[in-house]
Amino acid sequence: MKANEDKHLDKFAAKLMKETSLQKPSAEFTSKVMMQALAASPGTATVYKPLISKPFWFIIFGAIILVMCYLFLSADVQSGGWFDSFNMGKVNDKFLNGLPDLKFSEMTVFAVALLTIMLFVQISFLKNYFNKRAKT
């Protein structure tokens, strides 16, 4: 039954196509469309504006560096505060004393170095790709 309906629709569409002629645009159609396209004002593109500006990033990094320098240079911290109740000194000593015993194989060092290099290469390619895409 469905196939029969499809045949009737095909015959009807074929009959309509035979009765109608192919419409042709006027001779000036292309020039009129191009005139309207040129007259139209260009759309305003969305300009990328970062949430955090570059000067503010420099302020943030500068503050972090200043805090780290202050912490390293003022090493004579008083003991007896509430932090001593956590016994973090014993944990830090065990961790720091265990670091010299940690050894990596040569293959692991090469793999990490290669992955780091490839990561930086990929970042530069992606940055260039997105910069080119943003310009168009």
PyMOL commands that set and color helices and strands:
alter all, ss='L'
color gray80, all
select helices_A, chain A and resi 2-19+29-39+54-73+82-86+88-101+106-135
alter helices_A, ss='H'
color red, helices_A
deselect
rebuild
show_as cartoon
